């Protein structure tokens, strides 16, 4: 990235974005000494992106102060060197919001980075994320909904296929900045060093600056018992109401308390059988072809986008014993009284 450009990292979710954002924020001063601005003082930029308040459902992501956005953009405009922005919520932006963000940043040279991961590897992680976000859907219900594919997606699977569809944000952002300014980084989440080095290469950050930082428990993978425990809490809190797959039932600090204090630590990992992933292959192949044929620059091994999890079991029918009285006690102890 040449001096004076702005690199906007738009995700996708569950592709190592949190680790990258924490590494960028923890090395702000080092980056500044190299002529690179990672603006603001938060570890990610979602809260600062005032224009996305235009979109229904995104208001809670963003500070409601337009003056704070102007100040943030002023910091970017006054910086003479390169700028790096990172927020996975930008993956889903419509054209009018993209236009405003680019205009307010005031940079004539804009590059877009999309970090991409195997769709197969997203299945379990996205089910866990839906539970953390307040959903009550079971692993069986979620996985079966995905086998209908993106064209026949239900409310429970629509967001998954949006996240797995990298070609659409490539098209939207490239229509504003040119396809020659869009890069797709193929991510291996088991190899953090490669993820950091490729990101540094794309952002023209000197190699070796970005390293794994602090760990955020809300971003940890859950065991099946942990996920089922949170799902039961969500069911109790919803109290007969239908989950809308956007309902933020449990706050992050409460999830921390439940996972740290109550859930078993020796559970086997969550698995789906290899035969299940075969059902997704026709849909995944289409999405991969669209991404690779988009004209965007590809960094990393494209075969990573086809990798299937190594599995030996099936967690969908696993029986998990959950003490409902214990769950109620946890909620009573950690939720504000108004939410009880």
Secondary structure, 3 states (H helix, E strand, C coil): CCCCCEEEECCCCCCCHHHHHHHHHHCHHHHHHCCEECCCCCCCCHHHCHHHHHCCCCHHHCCCCHHHHHHHHHHHHHCCCEEEEECHHHHHCCHHHHHHHHHHHCCCCEEEEEEECCHHHHHHHHHHHHHHCCCCCCHHHHHHHHCCCCCCCCHHHHHHHHHHCHHHHHHHHHHHHCHHHEEEEECCCCCHHHHHHHHHHHHCCCCCCCCCCCCCHHHCCCCHHHHHHHHHHHHHHHCCCCCCCCCCCCCHHHHHHHHHHCCCCCCCCCCCCHHHHHHHHHHHHHHHHHHHCCCCEEECCHHHHHCCCCCCCCHHHCCCCCCHHHHHHHHHHHCCHHHC
